[in-house]
């Protein structure tokens, strides 16, 4: 099975849309479980990592920390 690549602060799309009819979520915490926040209504959901892997469709935007550091300097 293909392992999906995602990291903290990435924007992801889930298989089913949220009740607010948006399907853009930001990963805000990673560990044994993953906490994601709806970017439309700011609702926060915590999922087990294996459940998140099943429900995530794709990564829409990757968070690029190095660009932000270079922009500050």
N, CA, C and O of each residue as an XYZ file, in Angstrom:
292
protein
N       0.839     -1.190      0.000
C       0.000      0.000      0.000
C       0.882      1.250      0.000
O       1.872      1.324      0.727
N       0.514      2.210     -0.808
C       1.287      3.441     -0.928
C       1.094      4.305      0.321
O      -0.032      4.548      0.753
N       2.216      4.765      0.896
C       2.138      5.639      2.060
C       2.067      7.084      1.580
O       2.889      7.514      0.770
N       1.096      7.826      2.072
C       0.910      9.203      1.647
C       1.872     10.110      2.386
O       2.139      9.907      3.570
N       2.392     11.105      1.696
C       3.347     12.031      2.281
C       2.632     13.322      2.649
O       2.087     14.010      1.785
N       2.638     13.640      3.914
C       2.048     14.878      4.411
C       2.808     15.295      5.653
O       3.502     14.486      6.270
N       2.674     16.562      6.017
C       3.393     17.086      7.169
C       2.532     18.128      7.862
O       1.473     18.505      7.360
N       2.983     18.584      9.001
C       2.260     19.586      9.764
C       2.124     20.870      8.943
O       3.062     21.276      8.257
N       0.974     21.495      9.015
C       0.608     22.745      8.335
C       0.322     22.589      6.842
O       0.087     23.586      6.160
N       0.337     21.353      6.317
C      -0.076     21.128      4.931
C      -1.591     21.282      4.825
O      -2.313     21.048      5.794
N      -2.069     21.677      3.642
C      -3.495     21.757      3.356
C      -3.870     20.479      2.603
O      -3.271     20.163      1.576
N      -4.869     19.742      3.118
C      -5.244     18.460      2.516
C      -6.722     18.465      2.142
O      -7.513     19.263      2.646
N      -7.068     17.547      1.240
C      -8.452     17.320      0.846
C      -8.852     15.952      1.372
O      -8.125     14.975      1.195
N     -10.018     15.885      2.021
C     -10.515     14.624      2.549
C     -11.479     14.011      1.529
O     -11.928     14.695      0.610
N     -11.793     12.733      1.690
C     -12.682     12.056      0.740
C     -14.102     12.622      0.767
O     -14.743     12.732     -0.278
N     -14.598     12.982      1.952
C     -15.943     13.538      2.067
C     -15.850     14.988      2.521
O     -15.023     15.313      3.372
N     -16.685     15.866      1.969
C     -16.646     17.271      2.394
C     -17.194     17.446      3.806
O     -17.955     16.608      4.290
N     -16.811     18.522      4.458
C     -17.295     18.865      5.784
C     -18.741     19.353      5.681
O     -19.211     19.643      4.581
N     -19.438     19.448      6.779
C     -20.840     19.890      6.792
C     -20.998     21.309      6.240
O     -22.070     21.660      5.746
N     -19.942     22.131      6.318
C     -20.003     23.496      5.797
C     -19.750     23.534      4.283
O     -19.621     24.613      3.706
N     -19.680     22.367      3.642
C     -19.503     22.203      2.199
C     -18.135     22.598      1.678
O     -17.984     22.903      0.496
N     -17.135     22.594      2.552
C     -15.756     22.861      2.148
C     -14.959     21.580      2.331
O     -15.283     20.759      3.188
N     -13.925     21.411      1.530
C     -13.108     20.207      1.652
C     -11.630     20.571      1.736
O     -10.788     19.857      1.191
N     -11.307     21.659      2.404
C      -9.913     22.086      2.623
C      -9.636     22.070      4.112
O     -10.297     22.768      4.881
N      -8.669     21.280      4.516
C      -8.308     21.119      5.921
C      -6.817     21.378      6.086
O      -6.022     21.052      5.205
N      -6.443     21.965      7.215
C      -5.030     22.176      7.529
C      -4.654     21.257      8.681
O      -5.362     21.184      9.686
N      -3.528     20.552      8.530
C      -3.027     19.691      9.597
C      -2.380     20.595     10.644
O      -1.431     21.319     10.342
N      -2.894     20.552     11.877
C      -2.356     21.436     12.912
C      -1.610     20.681     13.999
O      -0.922     21.307     14.806
N      -1.720     19.345     14.049
C      -0.980     18.557     15.038
C      -0.780     17.161     14.483
O      -1.681     16.582     13.876
N       0.418     16.629     14.701
C       0.712     15.266     14.262
C       1.346     14.497     15.402
O       2.171     15.032     16.142
N       0.962     13.256     15.540
C       1.483     12.360     16.553
C       0.855     11.001     16.296
O       0.733     10.579     15.147
N       0.454     10.310     17.366
C      -0.285      9.062     17.163
C      -1.630      9.357     16.514
O      -2.169      8.550     15.756
N      -2.156     10.538     16.834
C      -3.368     10.995     16.165
C      -3.043     12.294     15.427
O      -2.009     12.919     15.663
N      -3.944     12.682     14.535
C      -3.727     13.873     13.714
C      -4.905     14.812     13.928
O      -6.062     14.397     13.865
N      -4.601     16.081     14.180
C      -5.637     17.089     14.377
C      -5.665     17.967     13.138
O      -4.642     18.498     12.707
N      -6.864     18.107     12.571
C      -7.031     18.925     11.379
C      -8.086     20.002     11.639
O      -8.998     19.821     12.445
N      -7.936     21.132     10.930
C      -8.856     22.263     11.101
C      -9.465     22.613      9.751
O      -8.755     22.762      8.756
N     -10.794     22.743      9.728
C     -11.499     23.166      8.519
C     -11.140     24.620      8.247
O     -11.228     25.458      9.145
N     -10.738     24.928      7.026
C     -10.316     26.280      6.692
C     -11.486     27.223      6.432
O     -11.282     28.428      6.288
N     -12.704     26.697      6.370
C     -13.874     27.541      6.157
C     -14.504     27.957      7.490
O     -14.732     29.144      7.719
N     -14.786     26.990      8.372
C     -15.499     27.289      9.619
C     -14.623     27.133     10.862
O     -15.102     27.361     11.973
N     -13.358     26.752     10.707
C     -12.391     26.584     11.805
C     -12.749     25.472     12.780
O     -12.265     25.476     13.912
N     -13.580     24.521     12.373
C     -13.898     23.366     13.202
C     -12.669     22.451     13.261
O     -12.015     22.218     12.245
N     -12.360     21.934     14.455
C     -11.178     21.091     14.640
C     -11.622     19.654     14.886
O     -12.528     19.401     15.680
N     -10.971     18.710     14.192
C     -11.279     17.285     14.303
C      -9.986     16.531     14.595
O      -8.944     16.822     14.006
N     -10.058     15.555     15.511
C      -8.918     14.699     15.807
C      -9.217     13.295     15.304
O     -10.265     12.728     15.614
N      -8.294     12.734     14.526
C      -8.435     11.395     13.958
C      -7.205     10.559     14.293
O      -6.098     11.086     14.401
N      -7.407      9.257     14.456
C      -6.259      8.365     14.548
C      -5.522      8.412     13.223
O      -6.132      8.627     12.176
N      -4.222      8.213     13.265
C      -3.415      8.324     12.043
C      -3.898      7.353     10.969
O      -3.965      7.725      9.797
N      -4.232      6.131     11.336
C      -4.671      5.164     10.315
C      -6.013      5.571      9.714
O      -6.246      5.348      8.526
N      -6.911      6.173     10.529
C      -8.181      6.671      9.995
C      -7.954      7.864      9.074
O      -8.604      7.988      8.036
N      -7.024      8.746      9.462
C      -6.693      9.894      8.620
C      -6.142      9.415      7.274
O      -6.511      9.948      6.228
N      -5.260      8.409      7.300
C      -4.692      7.878      6.049
C      -5.784      7.351      5.124
O      -5.697      7.525      3.908
N      -6.810      6.710      5.683
C      -7.913      6.173      4.878
C      -8.790      7.288      4.319
O      -9.273      7.193      3.191
N      -8.998      8.348      5.106
C      -9.947      9.392      4.734
C      -9.335     10.525      3.913
O     -10.064     11.285      3.275
N      -8.010     10.650      3.921
C      -7.376     11.713      3.153
C      -7.313     11.349      1.672
O      -6.943     10.231      1.314
N      -7.675     12.297      0.823
C      -7.653     12.059     -0.621
C      -6.322     12.497     -1.219
O      -5.666     11.721     -1.914
N      -5.911     13.766     -0.946
C      -4.648     14.251     -1.500
C      -4.190     15.498     -0.751
O      -4.961     16.135     -0.034
N      -2.920     15.825     -0.938
C      -2.351     17.053     -0.379
C      -2.543     18.152     -1.423
O      -2.099     18.019     -2.563
N      -3.204     19.229     -1.029
C      -3.450     20.344     -1.956
C      -2.292     21.328     -1.975
O      -1.867     21.770     -3.042
N      -1.778     21.675     -0.791
C      -0.663     22.617     -0.686
C       0.286     22.132      0.390
O      -0.134     21.730      1.475
N       1.557     22.173      0.079
C       2.572     21.807      1.068
C       3.077     23.059      1.768
O       3.293     24.090      1.132
N       3.261     22.968      3.065
C       3.822     24.079      3.834
C       5.321     24.094      3.609
O       5.985     23.072      3.785
N       5.866     25.251      3.219
C       7.291     25.349      2.944
C       7.925     26.287      3.945
O       7.876     27.508      3.796
N       8.518     25.701      4.966
C       9.106     26.453      6.071
C      10.343     27.215      5.641
O      10.573     28.324      6.123
N      11.151     26.651      4.743
C      12.404     27.281      4.349
C      12.182     28.607      3.631
O      12.972     29.536      3.803
N      11.111     28.716      2.822
C      10.827     29.954      2.118
C      10.488     31.081      3.093
O      10.881     32.229      2.886
N       9.759     30.744      4.151
C       9.396     31.758      5.139
C      10.620     32.252      5.894
O      10.716     33.440      6.203
N      11.550     31.363      6.193
C      12.755     31.748      6.908
C      13.594     32.673      6.029
O      14.118     33.675      6.516
N      13.727     32.355      4.752
C      14.507     33.182      3.833
C      13.860     34.549      3.630
O      14.567     35.544      3.469
N      12.537     34.615      3.634
C      11.845     35.877      3.412
C      12.031     36.826      4.598
O      12.031     38.043      4.416
N      12.189     36.288      5.801
C      12.359     37.108      6.991
C      13.746     37.733      7.012
O      13.899     38.869      7.461
N      14.756     37.016      6.535
C      16.148     37.496      6.560
C      16.340     38.526      5.550
O      17.442     39.057      5.411
